Amino acid sequence: MSSNPRRRCRAFSLRKIAAALLFVLLFGTTAVRGQDTVRPSLAGEAAAEARRQTLDRIPYNLLVGPVRFRFSSTMGLEYNDNINIAEEDTRQDFIFRPQVNLNALWPVTQLNTLRLDIGVGYAFYAEHSENNTDGILLTPGSQLSFDVFVSDFRINFHDRFSLEQDPIGEPQLSGVVDYGRFQNTAGVSVLWDLNKAVLTLGYDHYTFIATNDDFDYLDRNAELLMGTVSFAVSSTTGVGLETSYVFNAYDKNVLNDSNTFSFGGFVETQISSYIKLRVAAGYQTISFDGDSVALGPFPDGSFVDFDDAQDLDDFYINALLSHRVNAALTHSISVGHESQLGVNSNYIKLNYVRHTATWNIINRTLLSTELFFEDAEDSGGFIDEHLQRYGGAITVGYQLTRHVTLGARYQYTQKESDVELRSYKQNRVSIDATYSF
């Protein structure tokens, strides 16, 4: 259990982080000298103008001075046969999901653009009204973003936020209806284009606030630093180095504060006109304040400690293969191994395989499919679970008129756990209609 009032992670040598970023910078600028081919800068005026032309083609339905607005509204209806993702005592319900969306674009200058994307929604449960949204929902992808192009630099200031309650995205959860959480990531990234080398540095401040008291022990703040440098070794292949550091601090003394450091390399290659591959691999370490987590407080103010792994030293690897088979079919497959902070423990190790496909086989109709498999294991904690999840989804979208789009989706998820009563199966069927003003 972590110390009180404020826990301090033991020094994870910031000098190591600075040295890694400095190495990336020095290595990147040195390697440029040996390169010959010149390509358009990713951060120069030509790139800014190309981006501007792309943004100009985005449809809008209201123009106020230079600012373009696009409004749309969606009404969705979902049937869910297991809203509480439980093995026994499952609950089914119909859920109404109204939502309004706003996209705003302001070209502040010829080179600098401010963008706002936000979706605001609600969830009404027909039978279990106690699970109605407490407030509003903010869809993932909501953001405020400002791009600045200066010489060979592209600077992005951003604030990305979401407010969700659906628990299905978190593999460690079972028997939960409302996993309410507000997440906000605010920061800046800088891309420096040196023609044959591209250097990116970034900083983000991350905030997690639970809107459900059952999960307020997850409230936390994190500081994230990252850096990458990539080199063009040919017209179709690039290689690079990547590094990141995260300091994570919880508000309550249940889970442990931590320092995460990773360092590795990646390669991106255009195998053919239709096939692209990216592979990244490296070393990941997480250092925690303690080797136990605490469950409580109980009515008498006490806690119960559960053993947990204090440190992680592991590898990470991920690969993404994208393939455009023909005009009718585009698909991709991703595989990976990584470690993440846990919900019931210090961390989980996660292996995954995911496949997505887009089928353009019916006029004015977009068909997409998804398949996934996950294998995860807790480091210890107060549940200490080994689980597997798999499932898939099929989504259909039809452009009925210039303003109206219809959609339908079926999603299946199954979890197999070695802990009693934590396995489940869930079927979801939804239909929706979106009107763009």
N, C-alpha and C positions, 0 to 999 in steps of 0.2 A: 504494500500500500504506500502511496506517495506521502511525503511530508506536508505539513500544514504550517503557515498559511499559504505560501506560494512555493511550489516546487521548482528547483533549479536542476536542469539536466547537467550531468557532469560534462566537463569540457569536451566537445567533439571537435577540437582544434579547428577553429575558423581559418587558421593558417593553411590547413590542408585544402580547404575549399578555395581560398584565394590562390594558392599555388596551382590547383587544378585549372581554375579559370585563366590564370596567367599563362600556363602552359598551352592551353588551347589558343589563346590570343597570339602568343609568340610563334607557335607552330604554324598557325594559320597564315600570319602575315609573311612568314619566311617562305612558305610553300608557293606563294603567289608568283615569286620571281621566275620560277621555272616554267610558267605556263605561257602559251602563245595565243590561243584563240580568244578573240574578244566577242562577247555577247552583250545584248542590251542589259543594262543594270536593272536589278529587281527593285531598286530604291530611287532611281533617277527620275527625271521629268518625263521620260517616255513611259516608264512604268506607271507613274502617277496619272498621266493622261489616259493610258489604256484602262486603268482602273476607273477613272472618271467616266469614260465612255461606257464601260460595263454597268456602272451604277446608273448612268443616264437611261439605260434601257430597262431598268426596273420599273414596272407599271406603278402608277399612283392614281388616286382619285380626288386629291385636293392639293392645290398649290397655293401656298401663302408666302408671297415674296419668293425667295430662292429655296424655301423649304418644301419638300415633297412629302405628303402624308398618304398612307394607304391604310384604310380601315377595313376590317372584316369581322364577321361574327359567326360562331359555330354553335350548333345545338347537337349534342350527342346523347345517345341512349345506349347503355351497356347492361348486359346480363352477365353476372359473375356467380358461379356456383360454389365459390369458396372464398368469400371476401376476407376471412380471417386466417387464410393459408394454414389451416389446421388439419391434423390427421383424423381426429374425431371431433364430434360436435361442430361440424362445418355449418356455415351460414351462407345462404344464397340471397341475392337481392338484385333488383333493377336500380340502376344509378343514372340519374339525369346529370349531364355535364354541359351547362352553358358556358360559353367563353367568348371574349372579345379580344381582338388582336390589333395592335398598332405598330406600324413601321414608319419611321420618319428619317429623312435623309436631308442633311444640310451641307452643301458644298461651301464651306466657310470662305475658302479662297480657291484659286485654280488648282492648288496642290493638296489642300487639307480638307478633310471631310469628317463631319460629325454624324453618327448614326445611332438611332434608338430603335430597339426591337423589344416588344413586351407583349405577353399574353396573360390576361387576367381571367380566371375561371372560378367555378364553384362546383361542388358535388352534392347532389340531393339523393339520399337513400330512401327508396320507396317504403321498405319494411323496417329497416333498422335506422331510424332517423337520428338516433344518438350518435351515429357516425358521420352526420353531415359535416361539411367543412366548417371549421371554427375560424371564420374570417374568409379570406380569399386565397386562391392558389395562383402562383406565378409560374408559368411554364418554363421548363428548361430551355435554354437558348435566349432567354430575356437578357438584354445587355444594353449598355451605353458604351459606345466605342468612338474614339477620335484618332484618325490617322494623320500624321504629319510627315511630309516628304522634304528632306533637306539634303541637297547634294546626293551623296551615295548612302544616306541613312534613311530608313523608314522607321518612324517611331509610332508606336501604338499605345495609347492610354485607354484603359478599359475597366469596366465594372460589370461583371457577369453575376446574375442572381437568379434564384429560383426558390419557390415555396411549395413543397409537395407533401403528400401524406401517404401515397401508395407504397406499401412495403415490398412489392414483388421484386424490385430491383436489388434488394440487399439479400444475398444468399444465406446469411447467418440468422435471419429472422424466421420464426414460425409462430403461429397462434397470435398474430397481430393484425389488426385492421388499420389502425392509425399510426403510421410512422411519420408523424408531422415534423418537418425540419425546414428551417430557412438556411440557405447557403449563399454566401457572397464571396466573390473573388475579385479583388480590385488591385490593379498594378499597372506596370508599364513594361513593354518589350522594345528592344532596339535591334534592328537588322542593319548590318553594315555590309554592303556588297563590294567586294574587292575583285570582281570579275570571275576569276577562277576559284575564289574562296568566298564563302558567305558566313559571316559571324553573327550569331544571335545571342543576346543577353537579356535576361528578364528577371523581374521581381514581382511577387504577388503576396498580398495579405489575404488569408482565407479565414472566414468566420462560419462556424456552425452553431445554430441555436435551435434546440428542440422546442417544438410547440406542444408537445405532449409530455406531461410530467414524468411518465414512465421512462423517458429517454433523456431527461435533462442532465444525466451524468455524462452524456456525450458532448455537451457544450464545450467549445474549445476555440482557440485561435492558433493560426499557424503562419509562419514566415517561410516563403519559398524563394529560393534562388536557383536559376538554371542558366546553362550556357551550352551552345553547340557551335561547331565549326564544320563546314562541309567543303569538299574540294571536288572540282570537276576533273576526273581523270580521263574522260572521253566525252563525246557529244551525247552519249546515252547513259553514262554511269557516273555516279558521284559517291564518294566515301566521306566519312566524318567521324568526329568525336563528340560525345555528349556527357554532361555532368549535371548533377542537381544536389541541393541540400535543403532539408525541411526541418524546421524546429516547431514542434507541436506541443501546446500547453493546454491542459484541461482546466476547467473552472472548478471541478469538484474532485474529491480524493477517492475516486473509484478506479479509473484506469490511470496508467502512468504516462507522464510526459515523455517525450522521445526526441531523438535526433536521427534523421535519416540521411544517408549519403549514398549516391550512386555514381558510377563512372563506367563508360563503355564506348563502343563504336557502332557505326551503322553503315550500310551500303544501300544505295538506291539505284536500280537499273531498269531501263526500258528494254526488255528482252526482245520485243518485236513491236510493231505498230499497235498491237492489240493487247500486249501483256506487259504489266509493270510489277516489279517486285521490290519490297523494302524489308530488310532484315536488320534488327538491332539486338545487341547482346552486351552484357557487362556484369559488373559486381555491384551488389546492394548490401548495405549494412544498416541495421537499426539498433540504436542503443536506448534502453529504457531506464527510468529511475529506479524501478524495483523489479523483483522476481515474483510478485504476487499481485493479484487484483482483489478489490474489496467489494462485497455485496452488502448493501445497507444504505442509509442507517435504518435499523429496526426501531420499533416504538420506544425501546429503552435507550436509543442512541448508539447502540453497538454496531459493529461491522463484523462480517465473517470473511476471512482471508482465504483465497484459493491460489494454489501454486500456478505460476506462469513462467514462461521463458523470459529471461531478462534481455538477452541480446540475440540478434539475427545476423548471420553472415551467410549470404546465399548469392546465387547468380540470378540474373533476369534475362529473358530472351523473348522477342516477339517478332512475328513475320506477317506480312500482308501481301497477298498476291491478288492483283486486280486483272480481270480478263474481259475484254469486249469480244464476245464470240462472233456476233454479227449485229445488224441493225436492230434485231428483235431481242437480244439477250446480252445483258451485262451482269457479271457476278464477281464476287470477291470472297476470299477465305482468309481468316486470320487465326493464328495459333500463338500461344504464349505461356510463359511461366513468370510469376511475379509474386511479391508479398505486399500486403496492404494492412493498414491499421484495422483492428478488430472492433466489433460491437460488443462482444462478450469476453474478449481476451485482448492481450497486447497486440497480436497480429494474426493474420491468416496467410497461409501459402495457397496460391490459386493457380490452377492450370485450366486453360480454356481452349475451345475450338468454336469458331463462329463462321457462319456462311450466310451471305445475303445475295439476292438476285433480283434484277429488275427485268420484267418481261413486257416488251412493247408489241403485243400480238393482236390487240383489239383496238380499233380506231377510237381515239379520244378516251382511252381507258389505260390507266397505269396499274400494273399488277406487280407486286413485290412479295418475296418470300424470305423468311428468316429461319435458321436452324442454329442451335447452340448446345454445347456441353460444357459443364464446369465441374471441377473436382477441387474441393477446398478443405483445409484442415486447420483447426485452431491451434494456437501455441500453448494453450492451457485455459486458464480462466474459469469462470463459474458455470460454463456449460461444457467446454472441451469437446467439440464436435468434429467428426469427419463426415463430410457430406458430398453428394453429387447431385447436380441439377441438370436437366435437359428439357428441351422443348422446341417450339417453333411458332411461327405466325405466318399468316397470309393476309395481305392488305390489297384492297381494290379501290381505286379512285376513278370517278367518271365525271368528265366535264359536261354537265347538262346544258348550261348556257354560258354566256360570257361572264356572268356574275355568280353562277351557282355551280358548286362542286359537291358531288355526293361521294360518300365513302363507306366502306364496310371492312371489318377486321375480325379475324378469329385468332386467338392466342392460347397456346397450351403450355403449361409449366408443371414439371414434376420434380419433387425433391426426395432423395433417399438419404436418410440420416442414420448414424449408428447410435443416436440418443433416442430413447423411447419417446413417442408422441411428437416428434419433430419432423416427420415426413409428411408430405402432402401432395395432392394433385389439384390443379386449378384450370378451369375452362372459362374463357371470356369471349363473348360475342358482342360486337358494338357496331352501330351504324351512326352516321353523322351527316349533316348538311352544312356547308359553309357558304355564306353570302359575302361577296366582295363588293363593297359599295362603289 
